[in-house]
Amino acid sequence: MKADIAIIGAGMAGASLAAEVGGRASVLLLEAEARPGYHSTGRSAAFWSETYGGPKVQPLTSASGRFLAAPPPSFSERPFLSPRRALHLADAKGRPALDALCAEFSGGAVALERLDRARLETMIPGLRAGWDEGVLEGSCTDIDVGGLHAAYLKAARAQGVRLVTDARVARAERRGTGWRLDSSAGSLEADVIVNAAGAWADEVATLVGAAPLGIQPYRRTIVQLRTTPPAPAEMPLVIDALGRFYFKPEAGRLWLSPHDETPCVAADCGPEEIDVALAIDRFERVVDWKVERVEHSWAGLRSFAPDRLPVYGFDSDVPGFFWFAGQGGFGIQTAPAAAKLAAGLLLEVPADPLVADIDPSPYLAGRFRN
């Protein structure tokens, strides 16, 4: 197997970048698992929020929103976003965090509305005393993660990208101006390796002889509950201002997370009983609903660079090695803009119009080598 570019990782990051560069270069998309998106993409809480990740991530999210709301007909016949809204909720301890959120986005890039207790009660039935302030983020939506990932894989195939599953890379060797990779699916050659390996990004870097960047995987837990009363379908995504929980309605049930970020090794992870119990305890302190049953729980990996920003671009020390990693929990909601921005850097061509106004310098991999 030979290609101009070998992309390691076929989750949302790898699939979106493959779709962007396929057709302009020959591409192999390598996935260690039997199916793409197993560890992180397939375990998302499935919402799109312009405030998530902070002001430096917001330009990527907002640009991606335009694509996701009205994708080209050749990519999808329907949008990937549907109305939700987000409510950032605070008790007395969380009031300064609400102030900080409003200050961060005071320039108007994201419309935020301060709410009092009376307004909160109309949005969250059974809200307990003490939760008296909130900020409404009206632009927040649900996102069809599975549909988006499938669309990117389909677009990549249409561009001639070859997806190879069960292809865990075990060895990489620099040969001349290119690379030889040995994987569980066989050997291959490529001019450029793209590291889209998510939680395994630093391991892949070590494999090719590049210095790790300190990209740390974290475990995030989500619980699906049946409650009385049932979660109202129109209820916003509710996010604790201090990052202790979030919950939202989903198909007649409630999806709840304790907003945990537990450092872990890159591996298949499952929910811990303590995190499930913690999520429910925090939820029951917010509303007077009865939890009838825990129907399902799962955990996924979110991987962040030390500065919590994504990492795009060629490694300054290892020729032919390109980073597309460190995208944490915002990798899905920023996927269209991130892929277009990275494609321009990878192919060394002008940026796509969708991201032409976004400065890539805060995200470049070289920032860690200076």
N, C-alpha and C positions, 0 to 999 in steps of 0.2 A: 504494500500500500504506500502510495506516494501522494503528497499534496503540497501546495504552497504553504498552507496553514493547518496546524493541528490544534484544535481547541479541546482542552482537558476539562470536562464537566459539561453535562447537557441539561442542567437545570435551567431556570429562567435566564441566568446570565449567559451561559454558553449558547443556548438555543437562540436568544435574541441577537447576539453578536454574529452567529453563524448565518442567520437570515439576512443580516445587513451586509456582510462581506461576500456571501455566496453569489456567484455570478460575476464578481469582479476578481475572484481568486478561487483556486481549487481548495476545498476545505474538507477535512476529516473532523467529525465531532465525536469525541471519545467519552463514553460514560462507563464508570466502574461498575455500576449496578445493572440489573437486568432490565430496568426501565428508567427513563430519565425523570428527574425531579423528585426522587424518592425521599430525600432527607429534609429539604427545606421548602422547596417550591410547593410540594404536595401537602404541606402542613401549615399553610399560612392562615391567619385569621381573616384574610380576604377583605381588607378595607384600604381605601386610598385617602390619605389625609395630608394636606399641604403643610401642616405644621410639624408633622412627624419628621424627626431628624434635624430640626432646627433651620434657621435662615440660610445656611450654606447648602443644605440639601434641597430646600424649597424650589429653586429654579429648575432643577431636574424633575421634580414632582409635577410642577405646574406645566412645564412643556410636555411631559408625558401625558398629562390629563387631556390635552388637546387632541393627541393621537388616540387615546383610549376612548374618548367620547365620540369621536367621528373618524374611525380608521378608514384607510383607503378601501374601496370596494374589493379590490384584488386581494386584500389581506383578510378582510372579514365583512360579512354582510350585515353585521349588527355591532353595536357598541359593546364595550366591556365594562362600562360603569353603569350603576343604577343608584337612584337617590337613597341617601341615608341620613346625613348630617352627623356631626359629632358634638357632644356636650362635655366640656372639660369641667368637672365637678370638684368643689372644694368644701372642706370643713374649715374650722378656724385655723388649724395648722397649715392648711393648703392655700389660704388666701394670698400670701406672698408669692406663691408659685403662679397663681393666676395673674397677678400683677406683672410678674416677669414674662409670662407668655405674651401678654398684650404689649409689653414694651418691646419684645423681640420683633414683633411684626407690626410695629406702629407705623411703618412706612406705607401700609396699605396693600402690600403684595398679597395678603390673605385677609379677607373680611372676617372680623371677629366682633361678636356682640355680647356685651356684659348682661347677665340675667340675674334677677332677684329671686327670692324664694317662691313667690307666687308663680312666676313663669316656670320655674323648675318643676313645681307640682303638676303642671299641665302636661309635662313631657315624661315624667317618671312617676307612675302610680305607686303609692305606698312608700314614698321617700321619707326616711326617718328624720327626726329632729337633729339639727346640727349641721346638716348639709344645706347651707343657705345661700351659696353663691355659685355661679357658673359662667362659663364663656361658651357661646355657641359658635361653632365653625360650620357654617351652612354649606360650604362647598364639599365637605367630606362625603364620600360615596362608598358603596360596596364595589368590589372588583371581582370579575369572573377570572380567577387565577388559572383554573384548569383550562378554560377556553382560550385564554391568552397564550399559555404555554403551548397548547396544541397548535394554535395558529402559527406561532413562531417555528415550531418543528415542521409544520406543513410548508411554510414559506421557505424554510431552509432546504427541504427536499426539492422543492420546485426550482431552486437555484442551483441544483446539482450537488448540494452538500451530502456527504455520506455519513450517516449515523452508525456508529459501531458500539454496541452495548456489551456488557461483561468484559470491558476492556480496561482493567486497572493497570496503570502504567507502573512498571517496576524498575525501569532503568532508562536513563537518558544520556546520550553521548553526543558531544559536539563533533561533527565531521565536516571539515572545510567550512563552508558558509551555511551549513544546515545542521539538522539534527537527525539522529537515529533513536527511535523509541522502541523499547521492548515492552509489550503489554500481554495480558492474559489472553488477548484475542490475536496475538501475533506481533510481528515487527512492522514498523512503518518509518517513513522518512518524510521530513517536512523542513521547509526553510525557516518557519517561525513556529514557536510554541506559544499558545495563549493559555494563561493560567486562570481558568474560570472555575476552579475547584472548590469554591466556597470555604467550608470549614477546613478543608485539606489544602488550602492555598499555600501555607508555609511549608507543608510537607512536600508539595510539588516543587516549590522553590529550592529546597534542599536537594531534591532529586537531580535538578539540572545544574547545581553548583552555585545558585544564587543565595544571598543572605536572606533569611526570613525577615519579614517586616513586623512581626509581632501581631499578626492577625489572630485574634482569640475567638474560638467558638464559645457560645453561651447557649444553655438550654432554656427554652421557653415553653411553658405548659398551657394547654387549653383544655377546658372541660365543657362538655355538652350536658346541659341540665334540662330536666322537665320540672316545671315550677307551677305553683298555684299562687296567683293567677298566671296564665301563660304569658310569655313575653309579648307585649303588643307589637305587631308587625311594623308600625310606624315609629316606634321608639328610636331615638338616636343611638349611635354608639356612645357609651358613657365611659369616660376616661378620668380616672382620679388625677387631680392636678399634681399630686406628689408621686405618681407612678406606682401606686400600690395595687391597682387592679384596672381592668377594663372589661366591659361586657356589652353584648349586642344581641338582638333577636336574629334568629336564623332558622327559617323554615318551621316556625311554630315552636322552636326550642330556644334556649339561651346559650350562647357561647360566652364563656367566662375565663379570664386569665388572671393569675396573681401578679402579672407583669414581672415575672421572675427573670433574672439574668444570672444564671449559675454557671460559672466558668467550668468547662469540661473539655475532654479530649475529643478530637474529631472521630466520631463513631455513630452508629445507629443508636438513638437514645429513646427512652420511654419516659412517661410521667412518673414522678415519685409521689407516693401516697401523702407525704407531708405537704407537698405543693398543692395537691388537689384539696386537701383539708384546709389549707391556708386560704385558697381562693374562695371557698365556700364561706368560711368564717368572715372574710372581708366583705363579701357580697351581702351577707345577712346583717352586717352592721350598717348597710346603706339603705336597704329596703325591707319592708316587713313581709316579703313573699315567703312562701314555704317551698323548700327544695324537696320535691317528691322523689327524685331519682337522679343519680349520676348515670347517664346513658352511655357516655363514651368519654374517654380522655386520651390525650396524646401530647407528645412533645416534639419540638423541632429545633434545629440548630440555626442560630443567627451569629454571624461572624463579623467582628468589627476590627478595624485598624486602631492603633493607639489614639488617634485624634478623632475617631468616630466618623470619618469621612471615607467615601469610596476610594479605591486605588485603581487608576487607569494608566496605561502607558508602558513603554519599553523600560526594562531594567537598565539602569545606567552602567552596570558593571558586567552584565552577561548579554552579549549580542544575541539577537533573535529570540529574546524571551520577553513576553508581553504580559503585564498584569491586568486582570479584569476581575477584581475581588474586593473583599472588605465592604460589602454592600448591606450588611446587617439586616434589619427588618424592613428597610425601605427599598431593597433590591427589586421587588416586584412592582411597586408603584412608580419607580423611576426607570423601569426597563426600557421603554422606547427611547427616551432621551439618552440614557446611559449607553445603549447599544449604538446609536447614531454618533454620539460624541466619540466613543471608543473606536468605531469603524474609521472615522476620519484620521485619528491618531495612528491606527494600525496600518492603514493603507497609505498614509501620508498624503491625503487629499483634503480639499476644503470641506469644512463642516457642513452637514445637511442643514437646510434652512430652518428646520425645527429647533436646532440648537446653536444656530449661528451667533446668537447674542449671549451665549453662556461662556464664561471664561473657564477654561479647563484647568487652569494652573492650580487651584486648591486641591485637585484630585490626582495630580500627576504622581506616579510612583517615585520619581526622582526626589520628591520632597523629603524622603526618609534617608537619602544618601548624602544630603548636604550637611 
